[in-house]
Amino acid sequence: MTLRRGLSGTGFHRKKGGGSGLPIVLLIFFSVLAPLIFFVGRGLYTSTSFDQNDTASGSSKQGKDERITDKGKVLVEWCRLCIGEKGWHCNMLNLFSQKRQVQIGEDFLQVIDVIEASTVDLGPMSFDSLRKNNMSASWRSVGVETYAESNATTSKPNQIASNVRRETPKGKRGNVLADHSQFIDTPAKQYRRQLRDKRREKRAAELLRQDDEAIVKLENAAIERSKSVDSAVLGKYSIWRRENENENSDSTVRLMRDQMIMARVYLSIAKMKNKLDLQQELQTRLKESQRAVGEATTDADLHNSAPEKIKAMGQVLSKAREQLYDCKLVTGKLRAMLQTADEQGQKLKEAEHISEKFPRSENLENPSLYHYALFSDNVLAASVVVNSTIMNAKDSSKHVFHLVTDKLNFAAMNMWFLLNPPGKATIHVENVDEFKWLNSSYCPVLRQLESAAMKEYYFKADHPTTLSSGSSNLKYRNPKYLSMLNHLRFYLPQVYPKLDKILFLDDDIVVQKDLTKLWSVDLHGKVNGAVETCGESFHRFDKYLNFTNPHIARNFDPNACGWAYGMNMFDLKEWKKKDITGIYHKWQNMNEDRALWKLGTLPPGLITFYGLTHPLEKSWHVLGLGYNPSVDRSEIDSAAVVHYNGNMKPWLELAMTKYRSYWTKYIKYDHPYLRNCKLSE
């Protein structure tokens, strides 16, 4: 009846529209009627099971019928709002019972919600996505539980989105969805939940098993590593013995050493500020603490009186802090002490480095070899002396070079000969500042150089008011007269006590022949073998000494022939017998006011070796290449040693060109260090 009326209404409208109503009817049919027929067919398929479940509900049937009736009313109201109050689609629902009407309405609403959620979250809607979601029992396909189970994770977000959207409509629709929640917990869901729980348990067990395997591997690796450790040498650093060790076993020793450091600081400040009583007290406590500490390295090594010494020192330091503390002074003293400690440590390292690196150190005290003494602060000049000697020696392995330099040039001199060893020859470099026996109490010239009068004489040159009046004293400012390297030649037996003979060389000479024959020259009991330099009236004693002084006039001949330093063979045995160093000290003490001679080492040498010098042939040592342009070329070529004595040294630009080649041929100008010096050949 209803269906026929709806068809007639459709035909009426078609005639009235004159042919344009057919597309509209088809559109309504495919968009509304076809899906509705499909949904109704699905409902008929599952209606039996629905009715059975509804019958089994028992005493709650009456309440459900009331809710179903309300749901039907809601569905009819929804149809009228969507299609029109007199639309045949809504009338078509009256063909079914109220229960079926409600279920069709719920399924339709759920389809709309799924379409909304899928369109927003997943894009265009498909029937597969409809099957994947959790519909009511009437929408499930038989035999697809396994497929739905595998996609439970995917369907869950859509369920949440659908549930959220169902809460937003007004009125009765919210009640319909609330009642629908009683059908969610179905056997299929319970089965899927069980499967998920089993998978979680299986995964947890797998993770635990992997953790156990990893722990076992780590333990095995630790055991293998421990086997390679020698427990006999672990000592107190063994982690297994840590509980038996005192981590601060030297805390008291360190405290006492810190107290001694501060005591030295306050001691110097007290001396500066003339606090004699406090200075004496600090000095006493410092000595007591030094005796108490001794060579102790741990607290167990300390004397029993150590706590008393700490207490007494603490009281003195507190007193000194109250009277003497000055932030700048204390900081400066600590910095100076730190610098001194660093320098001492550096010296020890350098000494160890030298002893380890220089080869053939056993030759240094072998008197049967040929020993050379060279005292210089010029690395390049010293290298020329060594190179020229070795290159002209018949057997370089028998030559031993003893080099002494000052603190400033020690590292450079040392490293140069370590990097450029002199063939098979032996070489040794020392620092003159490490000769502790060479001090002002033993050496008169060192005491005089430290005096204020000597500094006035050397540095101020009598305060000349004009250049001409002070020009005669300019030579007094030459640093060599203030250097102990220049005066060390008078202490050869003290420096090399186990040697019998030694050849002394200046750093401004060049060796051109083998010098080993000098060791076989008979000095006839004399100490010094040297080449005489006197001519008719040149280089005689009266040119170097003040013969107006009675001591000089009474003991020396003014016409005595002078000799030259630069290449001297010294017999150290005769030196010791005749106490040459003592003679030098005697005359140096007498010349404290510079009344006997003015400067240099040659005048005291002439006095000290007066009557004790054996003249050598002049071919051994040719001089004057540093000041005399008329030296005979044949004499230079035949000389064993040529000497650039004078101001025009070969390494300076003012050197005489015609003599310079004798020196430069022993320099390796392609050496990377020398290229940086920009030396010209």
C-alpha positions as CSV (number, residue, x, y, z in Angstrom):
1,M,0.0,0.0,0.0
2,T,2.7,2.5,1.0
3,L,5.0,1.3,-1.7
4,R,2.3,1.8,-4.3
5,R,1.4,5.3,-3.1
6,G,5.0,6.3,-3.2
7,L,5.3,5.1,-6.8
8,S,2.3,7.0,-7.9
9,G,3.6,10.1,-6.2
10,T,6.8,9.7,-8.2
11,G,4.9,9.4,-11.5
12,F,2.8,12.5,-10.7
13,H,5.8,14.5,-10.2
14,R,7.5,13.2,-13.4
15,K,4.4,14.3,-15.5
16,K,4.3,17.6,-13.8
17,G,8.0,18.3,-14.4
18,G,7.8,17.3,-18.0
19,G,10.8,14.9,-18.2
20,S,13.2,16.8,-15.9
21,G,12.0,14.8,-12.7
22,L,13.5,11.4,-13.7
23,P,17.1,12.3,-12.8
24,I,16.0,13.6,-9.5
25,V,14.1,10.3,-8.8
26,L,17.1,8.2,-9.8
27,L,19.4,10.3,-7.6
28,I,17.2,9.9,-4.6
29,F,16.8,6.1,-5.3
30,F,20.6,5.4,-5.5
31,S,21.5,7.8,-2.7
32,V,18.9,6.8,-0.1
33,L,16.7,3.8,-1.2
34,A,19.4,1.4,-2.4
35,P,21.6,1.7,0.8
36,L,18.4,1.4,2.9
37,I,17.4,-1.8,1.1
38,F,20.9,-3.2,1.7
39,F,20.7,-2.4,5.3
40,V,17.2,-3.9,5.7
41,G,18.4,-7.1,4.0
42,R,21.3,-7.4,6.5
43,G,18.9,-6.8,9.3
44,L,16.6,-9.6,8.2
45,Y,19.6,-11.9,8.0
46,T,20.4,-11.4,11.7
47,S,16.9,-10.7,13.0
48,T,16.6,-14.2,14.3
49,S,19.6,-14.0,16.5
50,F,18.6,-10.6,17.6
51,D,15.1,-11.9,18.7
52,Q,16.7,-14.8,20.5
53,N,19.0,-12.5,22.4
54,D,16.0,-10.3,23.2
55,T,13.9,-13.2,24.5
56,A,16.7,-14.4,26.7
57,S,16.8,-11.0,28.5
58,G,14.0,-12.2,30.9
59,S,12.6,-9.8,33.4
60,S,14.2,-6.7,31.7
61,K,12.1,-7.0,28.5
62,Q,9.6,-4.4,29.5
63,G,12.2,-1.8,30.1
64,K,13.9,-2.6,26.8
65,D,10.6,-2.3,24.9
66,E,10.2,1.2,26.2
67,R,13.7,2.2,25.1
68,I,13.1,0.6,21.7
69,T,9.9,2.5,21.3
70,D,11.8,5.7,22.0
71,K,14.5,4.8,19.5
72,G,11.9,4.2,16.9
73,K,10.4,7.5,17.5
74,V,13.8,9.1,17.2
75,L,14.4,7.3,13.9
76,V,11.1,8.5,12.4
77,E,11.7,12.0,13.6
78,W,15.2,11.9,12.0
79,C,13.7,10.6,8.7
80,R,11.2,13.4,8.6
81,L,13.8,16.0,9.2
82,C,16.1,14.6,6.5
83,I,13.5,13.8,3.7
84,G,10.3,15.6,4.6
85,E,7.4,14.9,6.9
86,K,5.4,13.1,4.2
87,G,8.3,11.3,2.6
88,W,7.6,7.7,1.6
89,H,11.0,6.6,3.0
90,C,9.9,7.2,6.6
91,N,6.5,5.5,6.0
92,M,8.4,2.5,4.6
93,L,9.8,1.8,8.1
94,N,6.3,1.1,9.4
95,L,6.4,-2.2,7.5
96,F,8.8,-3.5,10.3
97,S,8.3,-4.0,14.0
98,Q,9.4,-1.4,16.4
99,K,12.4,-3.5,17.4
100,R,13.6,-3.8,13.8
101,Q,13.0,-0.1,13.2
102,V,15.2,0.7,16.2
103,Q,18.0,-1.6,15.0
104,I,17.9,-0.3,11.5
105,G,18.0,3.3,12.8
106,E,21.0,2.5,15.1
107,D,22.9,0.8,12.3
108,F,22.2,3.7,10.0
109,L,23.4,6.2,12.5
110,Q,26.5,4.2,13.2
111,V,27.2,4.1,9.5
112,I,26.9,7.8,9.3
113,D,29.3,8.2,12.2
114,V,31.8,5.8,10.7
115,I,31.7,7.7,7.4
116,E,32.3,11.0,9.2
117,A,35.3,9.6,11.2
118,S,36.8,7.8,8.3
119,T,36.5,10.8,6.0
120,V,38.2,13.0,8.5
121,D,40.9,10.6,9.8
122,L,41.5,8.2,6.9
123,G,40.3,9.9,3.8
124,P,37.6,8.6,1.4
125,M,35.3,5.9,2.8
126,S,35.4,2.3,1.6
127,F,33.5,-0.8,2.4
128,D,36.6,-2.5,3.8
129,S,37.0,0.2,6.3
130,L,33.4,-0.2,7.3
131,R,34.0,-3.9,7.9
132,K,37.1,-3.2,10.0
133,N,35.1,-1.1,12.5
134,N,33.2,-2.6,15.4
135,M,29.6,-2.5,14.2
136,S,26.7,-4.1,16.0
137,A,26.0,-7.8,15.6
138,S,23.8,-7.2,12.5
139,W,26.7,-5.7,10.6
140,R,29.3,-8.4,11.1
141,S,30.1,-10.8,8.3
142,V,30.3,-14.5,9.1
143,G,33.9,-15.8,9.0
144,V,35.8,-12.5,9.2
145,E,36.6,-12.5,12.9
146,T,40.2,-13.3,12.2
147,Y,40.5,-10.4,9.8
148,A,39.0,-8.0,12.3
149,E,41.2,-9.4,15.0
150,S,44.4,-8.6,13.0
151,N,43.2,-5.0,12.5
152,A,42.1,-4.4,16.1
153,T,44.7,-1.8,16.6
154,T,43.7,0.1,13.4
155,S,40.0,0.1,14.3
156,K,40.5,1.4,17.8
157,P,41.1,5.0,16.9
158,N,38.1,5.0,14.7
159,Q,36.0,3.7,17.6
160,I,37.1,6.5,19.8
161,A,36.4,9.1,17.2
162,S,33.0,7.6,16.6
163,N,32.1,7.5,20.3
164,V,33.3,11.1,20.7
165,R,31.1,12.3,17.8
166,R,28.0,10.5,19.2
167,E,28.1,12.5,22.4
168,T,27.8,15.8,20.5
169,P,24.2,15.5,19.0
170,K,21.3,16.9,21.1
171,G,18.4,15.2,22.8
172,K,17.3,11.7,22.2
173,R,20.1,10.7,19.9
174,G,22.5,10.8,22.9
175,N,20.3,8.4,24.8
176,V,20.1,6.0,21.9
177,L,23.9,5.8,21.8
178,A,24.2,5.4,25.5
179,D,21.9,2.4,25.4
180,H,23.9,0.9,22.6
181,S,27.0,0.6,24.8
182,Q,25.5,-2.6,26.4
183,F,26.1,-4.5,23.2
184,I,29.8,-3.6,22.8
185,D,31.5,-6.3,25.0
186,T,30.8,-9.2,22.6
187,P,32.5,-12.7,22.6
188,A,34.5,-11.7,19.6
189,K,36.0,-8.7,21.5
190,Q,36.7,-10.9,24.5
191,Y,38.5,-13.3,22.2
192,R,40.6,-10.6,20.6
193,R,41.4,-9.2,24.0
194,Q,42.7,-12.6,25.1
195,L,44.8,-12.8,22.0
196,R,46.3,-9.4,22.7
197,D,47.0,-10.3,26.3
198,K,48.8,-13.5,25.2
199,R,50.9,-11.5,22.7
200,R,51.9,-9.0,25.3
201,E,52.9,-11.8,27.7
202,K,54.9,-13.5,25.0
203,R,56.6,-10.3,24.1
204,A,57.4,-9.5,27.8
205,A,58.9,-13.0,28.2
206,E,61.0,-12.5,25.1
207,L,62.4,-9.2,26.4
208,L,63.2,-10.8,29.8
209,R,65.0,-13.6,28.0
210,Q,67.1,-11.1,25.9
211,D,67.9,-9.1,29.1
212,D,69.1,-12.3,30.8
213,E,71.3,-13.2,27.8
214,A,72.8,-9.7,27.7
215,I,73.7,-9.8,31.4
216,V,75.3,-13.2,31.0
217,K,77.4,-11.9,28.1
218,L,78.6,-8.9,30.1
219,E,79.5,-11.0,33.1
220,N,81.5,-13.4,30.9
221,A,83.3,-10.4,29.3
222,A,84.2,-9.0,32.7
223,I,85.5,-12.4,33.8
224,E,87.7,-12.6,30.7
225,R,89.1,-9.1,31.3
226,S,89.9,-9.8,34.9
227,K,92.0,-12.8,33.9
228,S,94.4,-10.5,32.0
229,V,95.0,-8.3,35.0
230,D,97.9,-9.1,37.2
231,S,96.6,-8.8,40.7
232,A,100.2,-8.9,42.1
233,V,100.9,-5.4,40.8
234,L,97.6,-3.7,41.6
235,G,98.7,-2.6,45.0
236,K,96.6,-0.1,46.9
237,Y,94.8,0.9,43.7
238,S,93.0,-2.5,43.5
239,I,89.2,-1.8,43.7
240,W,88.8,-5.1,45.6
241,R,91.1,-3.7,48.4
242,R,89.6,-0.2,48.6
243,E,87.8,-0.9,51.8
244,N,91.2,-1.7,53.4
245,E,92.9,1.5,52.2
246,N,92.8,5.0,53.7
247,E,92.0,7.4,50.8
248,N,93.7,10.2,52.7
249,S,96.7,8.4,54.0
250,D,98.9,11.5,53.5
251,S,96.6,14.2,54.7
252,T,98.8,15.2,57.6
253,V,101.9,15.2,55.5
254,R,100.3,17.5,53.0
255,L,99.0,19.8,55.8
256,M,102.5,20.1,57.2
257,R,104.0,20.8,53.8
258,D,101.4,23.5,53.2
259,Q,102.3,25.1,56.6
260,M,106.0,25.1,55.6
261,I,105.2,26.9,52.3
262,M,103.2,29.6,54.1
263,A,106.0,29.9,56.7
264,R,108.5,30.6,54.0
265,V,106.3,33.3,52.6
266,Y,105.8,35.0,55.9
267,L,109.5,34.5,56.7
268,S,110.5,36.5,53.6
269,I,107.9,39.2,54.4
270,A,109.0,39.4,58.0
271,K,112.6,39.9,56.8
272,M,111.5,42.6,54.4
273,K,109.5,44.5,57.1
274,N,112.3,44.0,59.7
275,K,110.1,41.9,62.1
276,L,113.1,40.1,63.6
277,D,111.3,38.4,66.5
278,L,108.6,37.0,64.3
279,Q,111.3,36.0,61.7
280,Q,113.2,34.1,64.3
281,E,110.1,32.3,65.5
282,L,109.0,31.4,62.0
283,Q,112.5,30.1,61.2
284,T,112.6,27.9,64.3
285,R,109.1,26.4,63.6
286,L,110.0,25.8,60.0
287,K,113.1,23.8,60.9
288,E,111.2,21.8,63.4
289,S,108.5,20.9,60.8
290,Q,111.2,20.1,58.3
291,R,112.8,17.6,60.7
292,A,109.4,16.1,61.6
293,V,108.4,15.6,58.0
294,G,111.8,14.5,56.7
295,E,111.3,12.0,53.8
296,A,107.8,11.0,54.9
297,T,105.3,10.4,52.2
298,T,102.4,9.0,54.3
299,D,101.1,9.8,57.8
300,A,102.4,6.5,59.1
301,D,105.9,7.7,58.3
302,L,105.6,10.8,60.5
303,H,107.2,11.1,63.9
304,N,105.0,11.0,67.0
305,S,105.7,14.7,67.6
306,A,104.0,15.7,64.3
307,P,100.7,16.8,65.9
308,E,102.5,19.1,68.3
309,K,104.6,20.6,65.5
310,I,101.4,21.2,63.5
311,K,99.8,23.0,66.5
312,A,102.8,25.1,67.2
313,M,103.2,26.1,63.5
314,G,99.5,27.0,63.3
315,Q,99.9,29.4,66.2
316,V,102.9,31.1,64.6
317,L,101.2,31.4,61.2
318,S,98.1,32.9,62.9
319,K,100.3,35.5,64.5
320,A,102.2,36.2,61.3
321,R,98.9,36.6,59.4
322,E,97.7,39.2,61.9
323,Q,101.0,41.2,61.6
324,L,102.2,40.6,58.1
325,Y,99.4,39.7,55.8
326,D,99.3,41.7,52.6
327,C,97.5,40.2,49.7
328,K,99.8,41.5,47.0
329,L,102.9,40.5,48.9
330,V,101.7,37.0,49.7
331,T,100.5,36.5,46.1
332,G,103.9,37.7,44.7
333,K,105.9,35.4,47.0
334,L,103.8,32.4,46.2
335,R,104.1,33.1,42.5
336,A,107.9,33.4,42.8
337,M,108.1,30.1,44.8
338,L,106.0,28.4,42.1
339,Q,108.2,29.7,39.3
340,T,111.3,28.6,41.2
341,A,109.8,25.1,41.7
342,D,109.0,24.9,38.0
343,E,112.5,25.9,37.0
344,Q,114.0,23.3,39.3
345,G,111.7,20.7,37.8
346,Q,112.6,21.7,34.3
347,K,116.3,21.4,35.2
348,L,115.8,17.9,36.5
349,K,113.9,16.9,33.3
350,E,116.6,18.4,31.1
351,A,119.3,16.6,33.1
352,E,117.5,13.3,32.8
353,H,116.9,14.0,29.1
354,I,120.6,14.7,28.5
355,S,121.8,11.6,30.3
356,E,119.4,9.5,28.4
357,K,119.9,10.9,24.9
358,F,123.6,11.7,24.6
359,P,125.4,8.5,23.5
360,R,128.8,7.2,24.7
361,S,128.7,8.9,28.0
362,E,131.3,6.4,29.3
363,N,133.9,8.4,27.2
364,L,133.5,11.6,29.2
365,E,136.1,10.6,31.8
366,N,138.4,8.4,29.8
367,P,141.8,10.1,29.9
368,S,143.1,8.1,27.0
369,L,140.9,10.0,24.5
370,Y,141.2,13.5,23.1
371,H,139.2,15.9,25.2
372,Y,138.2,19.5,24.1
373,A,136.7,22.2,26.4
374,L,134.5,24.8,24.7
375,F,132.7,27.5,26.8
376,S,130.2,29.4,24.7
377,D,126.7,30.9,24.6
378,N,126.7,31.0,20.7
379,V,125.1,27.8,19.3
380,L,126.1,28.5,15.7
381,A,129.7,29.3,16.5
382,A,130.0,26.3,18.8
383,S,128.6,24.0,16.0
384,V,131.3,25.3,13.6
385,V,134.1,24.6,16.0
386,V,132.8,21.0,16.6
387,N,132.1,20.3,12.9
388,S,135.4,21.6,11.7
389,T,137.3,19.6,14.3
390,I,135.4,16.3,13.4
391,M,135.6,16.8,9.7
392,N,139.4,17.2,9.8
393,A,140.0,14.4,12.4
394,K,141.5,11.1,11.3
395,D,139.4,9.1,13.8
396,S,136.4,11.1,15.1
397,S,135.4,8.3,17.6
398,K,138.3,9.2,19.8
399,H,137.3,12.9,20.2
400,V,135.3,14.1,23.2
401,F,133.7,17.6,23.4
402,H,132.8,19.2,26.7
403,L,130.5,22.1,26.1
404,V,129.4,24.5,28.8
405,T,126.9,27.3,28.3
406,D,124.7,29.5,30.4
407,K,121.1,28.9,31.6
408,L,119.6,31.0,28.8
409,N,121.2,29.0,26.0
410,F,121.4,25.6,27.6
411,A,118.2,24.2,26.0
412,A,119.0,25.5,22.5
413,M,122.6,24.2,22.7
414,N,121.5,20.9,24.0
415,M,118.8,20.3,21.4
416,W,121.0,21.4,18.6
417,F,123.6,18.7,19.2
418,L,121.0,16.1,20.0
419,L,119.4,16.7,16.6
420,N,122.8,17.2,14.8
421,P,125.2,14.7,16.5
422,P,128.9,15.1,15.6
423,G,129.3,11.7,13.9
424,K,131.0,9.1,16.0
425,A,132.5,11.7,18.4
426,T,131.2,12.1,22.0
427,I,129.6,15.3,23.1
428,H,128.3,16.6,26.4
429,V,126.5,19.9,27.2
430,E,126.4,21.4,30.7
431,N,124.9,24.5,32.3
432,V,127.3,26.7,34.2
433,D,124.6,27.7,36.6
434,E,124.4,24.2,37.9
435,F,128.0,24.3,39.2
436,K,127.0,24.9,42.8
437,W,130.6,25.0,43.9
438,L,131.2,28.1,41.7
439,N,129.9,30.7,44.0
440,S,130.9,34.1,45.3
441,S,132.5,32.7,48.5
442,Y,134.9,30.6,46.4
443,C,135.3,32.6,43.3
444,P,136.7,36.2,43.8
445,V,135.7,37.5,40.4
446,L,132.1,36.4,40.9
447,R,132.1,38.2,44.2
448,Q,133.5,41.3,42.5
449,L,131.0,41.2,39.7
450,E,128.2,41.2,42.2
451,S,129.5,44.3,44.0
452,A,127.9,47.7,43.5
453,A,131.3,49.2,42.6
454,M,131.9,46.8,39.8
455,K,128.4,47.3,38.4
456,E,129.0,51.1,38.5
457,Y,132.3,50.6,36.7
458,Y,130.9,48.3,34.0
459,F,127.5,49.7,33.3
460,K,127.8,53.5,33.9
461,A,131.3,53.9,32.6
462,D,132.0,56.8,35.0
463,H,129.0,58.8,33.7
464,P,130.6,60.3,30.6
465,T,129.0,63.6,29.6
466,T,130.1,63.4,26.0
467,L,130.6,60.5,23.6
468,S,134.3,61.2,23.2
469,S,134.9,61.2,26.9
470,G,133.1,57.9,27.4
471,S,134.2,56.1,24.2
472,S,137.3,54.6,26.0
473,N,135.0,52.9,28.4
474,L,132.5,51.5,25.9
475,K,134.4,48.2,25.7
476,Y,133.8,47.7,29.4
477,R,130.2,47.1,28.7
478,N,130.9,43.9,26.7
479,P,128.8,41.2,28.3
480,K,131.6,38.6,28.1
481,Y,133.5,40.4,30.9
482,L,130.5,39.8,33.2
483,S,129.9,36.2,32.2
484,M,131.3,33.4,34.3
485,L,131.7,31.4,31.0
486,N,134.7,33.8,30.3
487,H,136.3,33.1,33.7
488,L,135.6,29.3,33.8
489,R,138.9,28.6,32.0
490,F,140.7,29.2,35.3
491,Y,138.8,26.2,36.9
492,L,139.4,23.4,34.4
493,P,140.6,20.8,37.0
494,Q,137.5,21.5,39.1
495,V,135.2,21.0,36.1
496,Y,137.1,17.9,34.8
497,P,138.8,16.3,37.8
498,K,139.6,13.0,36.1
499,L,141.3,14.2,33.0
500,D,145.0,14.6,32.5
501,K,145.1,16.9,29.4
502,I,142.5,19.0,27.7
503,L,142.6,21.3,24.7
504,F,140.8,24.6,25.3
505,L,139.1,26.2,22.3
506,D,137.4,29.6,21.8
507,D,134.1,29.7,19.9
508,D,135.5,32.1,17.2
509,I,138.0,29.7,15.8
510,V,138.0,27.2,12.9
511,V,139.9,23.9,12.9
512,Q,141.6,23.1,9.5
513,K,143.7,20.1,10.4
514,D,143.8,17.1,12.7
515,L,144.8,18.2,16.2
516,T,145.7,14.9,17.8
517,K,149.4,15.6,17.6
518,L,149.0,18.3,20.2
519,W,148.5,15.7,22.9
520,S,152.0,14.3,22.1
521,V,153.7,17.7,22.4
522,D,156.1,17.8,25.4
523,L,155.4,20.9,27.5
524,H,158.6,20.4,29.5
525,G,156.8,20.6,32.8
526,K,154.8,23.7,31.9
527,V,151.1,24.0,32.4
528,N,150.0,25.9,29.3
529,G,151.0,25.3,25.7
530,A,150.2,28.4,23.6
531,V,151.3,30.4,20.5
532,E,153.1,33.6,21.4
533,T,151.8,36.8,19.9
534,C,154.5,39.4,20.5
535,G,156.2,41.3,17.7
536,E,158.8,44.0,18.1
537,S,156.7,45.9,20.6
538,F,153.3,44.4,20.2
539,H,151.4,42.1,22.7
540,R,153.9,42.3,25.4
541,F,153.1,42.5,29.1
542,D,153.3,46.2,29.4
543,K,150.4,46.5,27.0
544,Y,148.1,44.6,29.4
545,L,149.4,45.3,32.9
546,N,149.8,48.4,35.0
547,F,153.5,48.5,35.7
548,T,153.1,51.6,37.8
549,N,151.8,49.3,40.5
550,P,154.7,48.0,42.7
551,H,153.2,44.5,42.8
552,I,153.2,44.3,39.0
553,A,156.6,46.0,38.6
554,R,158.2,43.8,41.2
555,N,157.0,40.4,39.8
556,F,156.8,40.7,36.0
557,D,159.0,41.7,33.1
558,P,157.3,44.4,31.0
559,N,158.9,43.1,27.8
560,A,157.8,39.5,28.4
561,C,156.1,38.1,25.3
562,G,152.4,37.7,25.5
563,W,150.5,34.7,24.2
564,A,146.9,34.1,23.0
565,Y,143.9,32.4,24.3
566,G,141.9,30.5,21.7
567,M,143.8,27.3,21.4
568,N,145.6,26.2,24.5
569,M,146.8,22.8,25.6
570,F,146.6,22.5,29.4
571,D,148.3,19.8,31.5
572,L,145.9,19.4,34.3
573,K,148.3,17.2,36.4
574,E,150.8,20.0,36.5
575,W,148.0,22.5,37.0
576,K,147.0,20.8,40.2
577,K,150.6,20.5,41.4
578,K,151.3,24.2,41.0
579,D,147.9,25.3,42.2
580,I,147.2,27.5,39.2
581,T,143.7,28.2,40.5
582,G,145.1,29.4,43.8
583,I,147.5,31.8,42.0
584,Y,144.6,33.2,40.0
585,H,142.6,33.8,43.1
586,K,145.5,35.6,44.8
587,W,145.9,38.1,42.0
588,Q,142.2,38.5,41.4
589,N,141.7,39.5,45.0
590,M,144.5,42.0,44.7
591,N,142.8,43.6,41.7
592,E,139.5,44.3,43.4
593,D,140.0,48.0,42.8
594,R,141.2,47.3,39.2
595,A,144.6,48.8,39.9
596,L,146.5,45.9,38.3
597,W,144.5,45.5,35.1
598,K,141.2,46.8,33.9
599,L,139.2,44.0,32.3
600,G,139.2,40.7,30.5
601,T,140.7,37.3,31.1
602,L,144.0,37.6,29.2
603,P,145.7,39.9,31.7
604,P,145.0,37.6,34.7
605,G,146.0,34.7,32.4
606,L,149.4,36.2,31.6
607,I,150.0,36.7,35.3
608,T,148.7,33.3,36.4
609,F,150.7,31.3,33.8
610,Y,153.8,33.6,33.9
611,G,156.8,31.3,33.5
612,L,154.5,28.3,33.1
613,T,153.7,28.6,29.4
614,H,155.3,26.5,26.7
615,P,155.4,28.3,23.2
616,L,153.9,26.3,20.3
617,E,154.7,26.6,16.6
618,K,152.8,29.5,15.0
619,S,151.3,27.2,12.4
620,W,149.2,25.6,15.1
621,H,147.3,28.9,15.7
622,V,147.0,31.9,13.3
623,L,145.3,35.0,14.7
624,G,144.0,38.3,13.5
625,L,141.2,37.3,11.1
626,G,138.8,39.5,13.1
627,Y,140.7,42.7,12.9
628,N,143.8,42.4,10.7
629,P,143.1,42.6,6.9
630,S,146.8,41.9,6.0
631,V,147.2,38.4,7.3
632,D,149.2,36.4,4.9
633,R,147.0,33.9,2.9
634,S,149.7,31.2,3.0
635,E,149.8,31.4,6.8
636,I,146.0,30.9,6.9
637,D,146.0,28.0,4.5
638,S,148.8,26.2,6.4
639,A,147.4,26.9,9.9
640,A,145.8,24.1,12.0
641,V,143.5,26.7,13.6
642,V,142.5,30.1,12.4
643,H,141.2,32.6,15.0
644,Y,138.8,35.5,14.3
645,N,139.8,37.4,17.4
646,G,138.7,41.0,17.3
647,N,135.3,42.6,16.7
648,M,134.7,41.5,13.1
649,K,133.3,38.0,13.9
650,P,132.5,35.8,10.9
651,W,128.8,35.4,11.8
652,L,128.4,39.2,11.8
653,E,127.7,41.4,8.7
654,L,130.8,43.5,9.5
655,A,133.1,40.4,9.0
656,M,135.9,40.7,6.5
657,T,134.7,39.1,3.3
658,K,138.0,37.6,2.3
659,Y,138.3,35.6,5.5
660,R,134.6,34.7,5.9
661,S,134.7,31.6,3.6
662,Y,137.0,29.7,6.0
663,W,134.2,29.8,8.5
664,T,131.0,29.4,6.3
665,K,132.1,26.2,4.6
666,Y,131.3,24.3,7.9
667,I,127.7,25.6,8.0
668,K,124.9,23.7,6.5
669,Y,122.8,26.5,5.0
670,D,120.1,24.1,3.8
671,H,119.3,23.2,7.4
672,P,115.7,24.3,8.2
673,Y,116.7,26.1,11.4
674,L,119.4,28.0,9.6
675,R,117.1,29.0,6.7
676,N,115.0,30.8,9.2
677,C,118.0,32.8,10.4
678,K,118.5,34.1,6.9
679,L,122.3,33.7,6.9
680,S,124.0,34.5,3.7
681,E,127.0,32.5,2.4
